Amino acid sequence: MKGNPALPLRPLLALLALAFAVPAQAGAPSPSWPLLWSEWTPRATPTLHPDRAMELVAREVGQMIMIGFPGAEPDEDWPERAATMIAGGRIGGVILFGDNARSPGQVKRLTGSLAAAAGSLPPFIAIDQEGGYIQRLTRRNGFQSLPSARTIARTDLCTARADYAKTAAELASLGINVNFGPVVDLDINPRNPAIGRKARSYGVDPATVIAYAEQFIAAHDDDGVLTAAKHFPGHGSAVLDPHTRIVDITRTWQPRELTPFEILAREQRVPMIMVGHLIHPRFSDGDRPASLSRRAITVALRDRLGFDGLVITDDLGMDAIADRYSDEEAAVMAARAGADILLFASRGSSDLTRVDRVIDAVTGAVAAGRIPAATIAQAYRRILVTKRALAYAIAGRHPVRSFDAASRTYTGATAPAPAAFTPGIAGIPVPSCPSPPGATTLN
């Protein structure tokens, strides 16, 4: 079967969900605490002691937490602490910034130590490598450079695909398995301090944004790197930056801003969607931002758009959130709203208790009935299924989504095929750009 990086994520994830229902094979490496499907939904066992049930909930919550940290070498305090938290199941992943990336060799050592701590399933090791103003891996430190989305959109789609393929290959070689992009916000307000002024959008036309976003997603998929479309429900019309204050888009947001998310979500074309700290009556629970609102995550993304992938919050340490809520309050609201991953990227304070406080708060909310146990269990399940897909992709460099359930083959990538336009999402022509064909059958 000819490789097609735009195949939906659903077949692979469905197959892996079945795989998790059987016991792990003897001899398989594992972290210091078990990620066993048999422990999923422990509340369904009436004889389980309440303390044991809450212990398992705490493990599930730990997988939902992603943190940023200072330091670069594995033997430094915070990198060592992050590896310990991964090994102990207290966090499910990390996000890297510029100060974590001094050179390619150093990044490989860092990610290698984090991955080794996790055992059989990889931790999420994420980065913001959008291009242009937002790229944590810089040419000055020996990494490749990537143009901004605005600059990329001035080229043809196959050139965009080639540029993103170089970035994806570099990330994969460095042990980074999540790139927080593409930005699918429409460039409605060019003076927007977070999007327009930083040239982070592909344009104002939804079709253009979707077409270039698809190249970003597909190129990363070919190298087993997950992507996250952001910032739901659309940040392009805003006049403020959530890094510094709460952003109310009630008067500026336009329905067309939802189109890229709607297409990518309905077609299951992206593994993750990041929800922004944006207030709008259509997506907010009262005056809460979308990132903490059930109306945005469960009602809009899950129920209306049918998105089955991972939903991640934008950084819960941004001033838009931190000025209004404690870490614990934000985490409980986001988890209750249906977020799968709670992102605490801020590294400003060396708070050694943050992770434990968040786990205790969310677990306590489950025990008190404020968060349904099933909500946490569903998030945990999505994370494990996605991590198993990553494990397959990393082991054989298979595209994360390009898996045929019937033939049990990965399809993907080695020798150039002629470029030709094929029907894309929502009927938008997306070029079938040169990519290496070939198939690897699972044993």
C-alpha positions as CSV (number, residue, x, y, z in Angstrom):
1,M,0.0,0.0,0.0
2,K,1.4,3.4,-1.0
3,G,2.5,5.6,1.9
4,N,0.0,8.3,2.8
5,P,0.9,10.4,5.8
6,A,-2.6,11.9,5.9
7,L,-4.2,8.7,6.9
8,P,-6.3,9.2,10.1
9,L,-5.0,8.5,13.6
10,R,-8.1,6.5,14.5
11,P,-7.2,3.0,13.0
12,L,-3.9,2.9,14.9
13,L,-5.3,4.1,18.1
14,A,-8.2,1.7,17.9
15,L,-5.9,-1.3,17.4
16,L,-3.7,-0.2,20.2
17,A,-6.7,0.1,22.6
18,L,-7.3,-3.6,21.9
19,A,-3.7,-4.4,22.5
20,F,-3.8,-2.8,25.9
21,A,-6.6,-5.2,27.0
22,V,-4.2,-8.1,27.1
23,P,-1.3,-8.6,29.6
24,A,2.2,-7.4,28.8
25,Q,4.6,-10.0,27.5
26,A,7.2,-11.4,29.9
27,G,10.5,-9.7,29.6
28,A,9.2,-6.4,28.4
29,P,10.9,-3.4,30.1
30,S,8.8,-1.4,32.4
31,P,9.0,1.8,34.5
32,S,9.2,1.6,38.3
33,W,5.5,1.7,38.6
34,P,3.1,-0.3,36.3
35,L,1.3,1.2,33.3
36,L,-0.9,-1.9,33.0
37,W,-4.3,-1.8,31.3
38,S,-5.5,-4.2,34.0
39,E,-5.2,-1.3,36.4
40,W,-7.2,1.1,34.2
41,T,-10.7,1.9,35.6
42,P,-10.0,0.3,39.0
43,R,-13.2,1.9,40.4
44,A,-15.1,-0.7,38.4
45,T,-13.9,-3.3,41.0
46,P,-16.2,-3.1,44.0
47,T,-13.8,-4.9,46.3
48,L,-10.9,-2.5,45.7
49,H,-10.0,-0.7,48.9
50,P,-10.6,3.1,48.7
51,D,-7.0,3.9,49.5
52,R,-5.8,1.6,46.7
53,A,-8.3,3.1,44.3
54,M,-7.0,6.7,45.1
55,E,-3.4,5.5,44.7
56,L,-4.3,4.3,41.2
57,V,-6.1,7.6,40.4
58,A,-3.0,9.4,41.5
59,R,-0.9,7.4,39.0
60,E,-3.4,8.3,36.3
61,V,-3.2,12.0,37.2
62,G,0.6,11.8,37.1
63,Q,0.5,10.8,33.5
64,M,-1.6,13.9,32.7
65,I,1.1,16.3,33.9
66,M,3.7,17.9,31.7
67,I,6.3,20.2,33.1
68,G,9.1,22.6,32.1
69,F,12.3,22.7,34.1
70,P,15.7,24.5,34.2
71,G,18.9,22.8,33.4
72,A,20.5,21.0,30.4
73,E,22.7,18.1,31.5
74,P,21.2,14.9,32.9
75,D,23.2,15.1,36.1
76,E,22.0,18.6,37.0
77,D,19.5,19.0,39.7
78,W,16.3,19.6,37.8
79,P,16.9,17.3,34.8
80,E,17.7,14.6,37.4
81,R,14.6,15.4,39.3
82,A,12.5,15.3,36.1
83,A,13.8,11.9,35.3
84,T,13.0,10.7,38.8
85,M,9.5,12.0,38.5
86,I,9.0,10.2,35.2
87,A,10.3,7.0,36.6
88,G,8.0,7.4,39.6
89,G,5.0,8.1,37.5
90,R,4.5,11.6,38.9
91,I,4.7,13.2,35.5
92,G,3.9,12.0,32.0
93,G,6.2,14.3,30.0
94,V,8.3,17.5,29.8
95,I,8.6,20.5,27.6
96,L,12.0,21.8,26.6
97,F,12.9,25.5,26.1
98,G,16.0,27.3,24.8
99,D,18.0,27.0,28.0
100,N,17.5,23.2,27.9
101,A,19.1,23.0,24.4
102,R,22.7,24.1,24.3
103,S,23.9,21.8,21.5
104,P,22.6,18.7,19.6
105,G,24.8,16.3,21.6
106,Q,23.6,17.8,24.9
107,V,19.9,17.5,23.9
108,K,20.4,13.9,23.0
109,R,21.9,13.2,26.4
110,L,19.1,14.9,28.1
111,T,16.3,13.3,26.2
112,G,18.0,9.9,26.4
113,S,18.1,10.1,30.2
114,L,14.4,11.1,30.3
115,A,13.4,8.3,28.0
116,A,15.4,5.7,29.9
117,A,13.6,6.6,33.1
118,A,10.2,5.8,31.6
119,G,10.8,2.2,30.6
120,S,8.7,0.6,27.9
121,L,6.5,3.6,27.0
122,P,8.1,6.9,26.1
123,P,7.5,10.1,28.0
124,F,6.2,13.0,26.0
125,I,9.2,15.1,25.3
126,A,7.9,18.3,23.8
127,I,9.1,21.6,22.3
128,D,7.8,24.7,20.6
129,Q,9.6,24.6,17.2
130,E,7.1,26.4,15.1
131,G,9.7,28.4,13.1
132,G,10.5,32.1,13.0
133,Y,10.1,33.9,16.3
134,I,9.1,30.7,18.1
135,Q,11.9,28.1,17.9
136,R,13.7,26.8,20.9
137,L,16.4,25.1,18.9
138,T,18.5,27.9,17.4
139,R,21.1,28.1,14.6
140,R,23.4,29.7,17.1
141,N,23.5,26.5,19.2
142,G,24.0,24.3,16.2
143,F,20.5,23.4,15.2
144,Q,18.6,24.0,11.9
145,S,16.6,27.1,11.4
146,L,13.0,27.2,10.3
147,P,11.1,30.1,8.7
148,S,8.0,31.5,10.3
149,A,4.5,30.3,9.3
150,R,3.9,33.6,7.5
151,T,7.1,33.1,5.4
152,I,6.3,29.4,4.8
153,A,2.9,30.4,3.4
154,R,4.6,32.4,0.7
155,T,6.1,29.2,-0.7
156,D,4.3,26.3,-2.4
157,L,3.0,23.4,-0.3
158,C,5.7,21.0,-1.4
159,T,8.4,23.4,-0.3
160,A,6.6,23.8,3.0
161,R,6.5,20.0,3.4
162,A,10.2,19.8,2.7
163,D,11.1,22.5,5.2
164,Y,8.9,20.8,7.9
165,A,10.4,17.4,7.0
166,K,13.9,18.7,7.9
167,T,12.7,20.0,11.2
168,A,10.8,16.8,12.0
169,A,13.8,14.7,11.2
170,E,16.0,16.8,13.5
171,L,13.5,16.6,16.3
172,A,13.3,12.8,16.0
173,S,17.1,12.5,15.9
174,L,17.3,14.5,19.1
175,G,14.8,12.3,20.9
176,I,12.0,14.9,20.9
177,N,8.6,13.3,20.1
178,V,6.1,16.2,20.3
179,N,6.2,19.5,18.5
180,F,3.6,22.0,19.7
181,G,2.4,23.2,16.3
182,P,1.1,24.0,13.9
183,V,-0.5,27.3,14.8
184,V,-3.9,27.3,13.0
185,D,-5.1,30.7,14.3
186,L,-6.2,33.0,11.5
187,D,-4.2,36.2,11.0
188,I,-7.3,38.4,11.5
189,N,-5.6,41.0,13.7
190,P,-2.0,41.6,12.4
191,R,-1.4,43.7,15.5
192,N,-2.1,40.7,17.8
193,P,0.9,40.6,20.1
194,A,0.9,36.8,20.5
195,I,0.2,35.8,16.8
196,G,0.1,38.5,14.2
197,R,3.1,40.5,15.3
198,K,5.2,37.3,15.6
199,A,4.2,36.1,12.1
200,R,2.9,32.8,13.6
201,S,-0.1,32.4,11.3
202,Y,-0.3,31.1,7.8
203,G,-2.8,33.7,6.8
204,V,-6.4,34.9,7.2
205,D,-8.0,32.4,4.9
206,P,-9.0,29.1,6.6
207,A,-8.3,27.0,3.5
208,T,-4.7,28.3,3.3
209,V,-4.2,27.7,7.0
210,I,-5.5,24.2,6.8
211,A,-3.4,23.3,3.7
212,Y,-0.1,24.5,5.2
213,A,-0.9,23.0,8.6
214,E,-1.5,19.7,7.0
215,Q,2.1,19.8,5.6
216,F,3.4,20.5,9.1
217,I,1.4,17.6,10.6
218,A,2.2,15.1,7.8
219,A,5.9,15.9,7.8
220,H,6.2,15.3,11.5
221,D,4.0,12.2,11.3
222,D,6.5,10.7,8.9
223,D,9.2,10.8,11.5
224,G,7.1,9.7,14.5
225,V,6.7,13.1,16.0
226,L,3.3,14.2,17.4
227,T,1.9,17.6,16.7
228,A,-0.7,19.8,18.4
229,A,-2.9,22.3,16.5
230,K,-3.3,25.5,18.5
231,H,-4.9,27.7,20.0
232,F,-8.5,26.5,20.2
233,P,-11.0,28.1,19.6
234,G,-8.9,30.7,17.7
235,H,-6.5,33.3,19.0
236,G,-5.9,35.3,15.8
237,S,-8.4,38.1,16.4
238,A,-7.3,38.8,20.0
239,V,-5.8,42.1,21.0
240,L,-4.0,40.8,24.1
241,D,-1.4,38.2,25.0
242,P,-2.3,35.5,27.6
243,H,1.3,35.4,28.7
244,T,0.7,38.7,30.5
245,R,-3.1,38.9,31.1
246,I,-6.4,37.2,30.5
247,V,-7.7,37.4,27.0
248,D,-11.4,38.0,26.3
249,I,-12.2,37.5,22.6
250,T,-15.9,38.0,22.9
251,R,-16.0,41.1,20.7
252,T,-13.3,40.1,18.2
253,W,-13.7,36.3,17.6
254,Q,-15.2,35.3,14.3
255,P,-16.9,31.9,13.5
256,R,-14.4,31.2,10.7
257,E,-11.7,31.0,13.2
258,L,-13.1,27.6,14.2
259,T,-12.8,26.2,10.7
260,P,-9.3,24.8,10.9
261,F,-9.9,23.2,14.2
262,E,-13.2,21.8,13.0
263,I,-11.7,20.2,9.9
264,L,-8.7,18.8,11.7
265,A,-10.8,17.5,14.6
266,R,-13.6,15.9,12.6
267,E,-11.1,14.2,10.2
268,Q,-8.8,13.2,13.1
269,R,-6.0,14.7,11.2
270,V,-3.9,15.8,14.2
271,P,-2.9,13.9,17.4
272,M,-3.4,16.8,19.8
273,I,-5.2,20.1,20.1
274,M,-4.1,22.8,22.5
275,V,-6.7,24.9,24.1
276,G,-6.0,28.6,24.7
277,H,-6.6,30.8,27.7
278,L,-9.3,32.6,25.8
279,I,-12.7,33.8,27.1
280,H,-15.8,33.6,24.9
281,P,-19.4,32.9,25.9
282,R,-19.6,30.1,23.4
283,F,-16.6,28.3,24.9
284,S,-16.3,29.5,28.5
285,D,-17.9,28.2,31.7
286,G,-18.8,31.6,33.1
287,D,-15.7,33.8,33.1
288,R,-13.3,30.9,32.9
289,P,-11.0,30.6,29.8
290,A,-11.6,27.9,27.3
291,S,-8.6,25.9,28.7
292,L,-10.5,25.4,32.0
293,S,-14.0,25.1,30.6
294,R,-16.1,22.0,29.9
295,R,-18.0,24.0,27.3
296,A,-14.9,24.2,25.2
297,I,-13.2,20.8,25.7
298,T,-16.0,18.3,26.3
299,V,-19.0,20.0,24.6
300,A,-17.3,21.7,21.6
301,L,-14.2,19.6,20.9
302,R,-15.4,16.1,22.0
303,D,-19.1,16.2,21.5
304,R,-19.7,18.6,18.6
305,L,-16.4,18.1,16.6
306,G,-15.9,14.5,17.6
307,F,-12.2,14.9,18.4
308,D,-10.7,11.6,19.7
309,G,-7.1,12.8,20.2
310,L,-5.4,14.3,23.1
311,V,-6.5,17.7,24.4
312,I,-3.8,19.7,26.1
313,T,-4.0,23.0,27.9
314,D,-1.8,25.9,27.1
315,D,0.7,26.7,29.9
316,L,-1.2,26.9,33.1
317,G,1.6,29.0,34.5
318,M,0.9,31.9,32.2
319,D,-0.2,35.1,33.9
320,A,-3.7,34.7,32.4
321,I,-4.2,31.8,34.7
322,A,-1.7,32.3,37.5
323,D,-3.1,35.8,38.3
324,R,-6.5,34.3,38.9
325,Y,-6.0,30.7,40.1
326,S,-3.6,28.6,42.1
327,D,-1.9,25.7,40.4
328,E,-4.2,23.3,42.2
329,E,-7.4,25.2,41.2
330,A,-6.3,25.5,37.6
331,A,-5.5,21.8,37.4
332,V,-8.7,20.7,39.0
333,M,-10.8,22.9,36.6
334,A,-8.9,21.7,33.5
335,A,-9.2,18.1,34.4
336,R,-12.9,18.4,35.2
337,A,-13.4,20.2,31.9
338,G,-11.9,17.2,30.1
339,A,-8.3,18.1,29.4
340,D,-6.0,15.1,29.0
341,I,-2.7,16.9,29.6
342,L,-2.1,19.7,32.1
343,L,0.8,21.8,30.9
344,F,2.9,23.6,33.5
345,A,5.7,25.0,31.4
346,S,6.8,27.9,33.5
347,R,10.2,27.4,35.1
348,G,10.4,30.8,36.9
349,S,10.1,29.4,40.4
350,S,12.0,26.3,41.5
351,D,8.8,24.9,43.2
352,L,9.7,21.4,44.3
353,T,6.1,20.8,45.5
354,R,4.1,21.8,42.5
355,V,3.7,18.4,41.0
356,D,2.7,16.7,44.2
357,R,0.3,19.5,45.0
358,V,-1.4,19.2,41.6
359,I,-1.6,15.4,41.9
360,D,-3.1,15.7,45.4
361,A,-5.6,18.3,44.4
362,V,-6.9,16.4,41.4
363,T,-7.0,13.1,43.2
364,G,-8.8,14.8,46.1
365,A,-11.3,16.3,43.7
366,V,-12.0,12.7,42.4
367,A,-12.4,11.4,45.9
368,A,-14.8,14.2,46.8
369,G,-16.9,13.6,43.7
370,R,-16.0,16.9,42.1
371,I,-14.4,15.2,39.1
372,P,-15.9,11.9,37.8
373,A,-13.4,9.1,38.1
374,A,-14.3,8.1,34.5
375,T,-13.0,11.5,33.3
376,I,-9.5,10.8,34.6
377,A,-9.6,7.2,33.4
378,Q,-10.5,8.3,29.9
379,A,-7.6,10.8,29.8
380,Y,-5.3,8.1,31.1
381,R,-6.4,5.7,28.4
382,R,-5.9,8.2,25.6
383,I,-2.4,9.0,26.9
384,L,-1.4,5.3,27.1
385,V,-2.8,4.6,23.6
386,T,-0.9,7.5,22.2
387,K,2.3,6.6,24.0
388,R,2.1,3.0,22.6
389,A,1.7,4.5,19.1
390,L,4.8,6.6,19.8
391,A,6.7,3.5,21.0
392,Y,5.9,1.8,17.7
393,A,6.9,4.9,15.7
394,I,10.2,5.4,17.6
395,A,11.1,1.7,17.4
396,G,10.8,1.6,13.6
397,R,10.6,5.2,12.6
398,H,7.1,4.5,11.3
399,P,4.6,7.4,10.8
400,V,2.5,7.7,14.0
401,R,-0.8,7.6,12.0
402,S,0.0,5.6,8.9
403,F,-1.0,2.2,10.1
404,D,-3.4,-0.1,8.3
405,A,-5.3,-2.2,10.9
406,A,-6.4,-4.8,8.4
407,S,-3.0,-5.7,7.1
408,R,-1.1,-4.8,10.3
409,T,1.4,-2.8,8.2
410,Y,2.9,0.6,8.7
411,T,3.1,2.5,5.4
412,G,5.5,5.3,5.0
413,A,8.5,6.7,3.6
414,T,11.7,6.2,1.6
415,A,11.9,7.1,-2.1
416,P,10.5,10.0,-3.9
417,A,7.1,9.7,-5.6
418,P,5.9,12.2,-8.2
419,A,4.2,15.2,-6.8
420,A,0.5,15.3,-7.6
421,F,-2.5,17.0,-6.2
422,T,-5.0,14.8,-4.4
423,P,-8.2,15.7,-2.6
424,G,-7.4,17.0,0.9
425,I,-9.3,17.9,3.9
426,A,-12.6,19.5,3.2
427,G,-12.0,19.2,-0.5
428,I,-8.9,21.4,-0.3
429,P,-6.2,20.2,-2.7
430,V,-3.2,19.0,-0.7
431,P,-0.2,18.0,-2.8
432,S,1.2,14.5,-2.6
433,C,4.8,15.7,-2.2
434,P,7.8,13.5,-2.6
435,S,8.1,11.1,0.3
436,P,9.8,7.7,0.7
437,P,7.4,4.8,0.1
438,G,7.7,1.3,1.6
439,A,5.9,-0.8,4.1
440,T,7.0,-2.6,7.2
441,T,4.9,-5.5,8.5
442,L,4.6,-6.0,12.2
443,N,5.5,-9.4,13.4
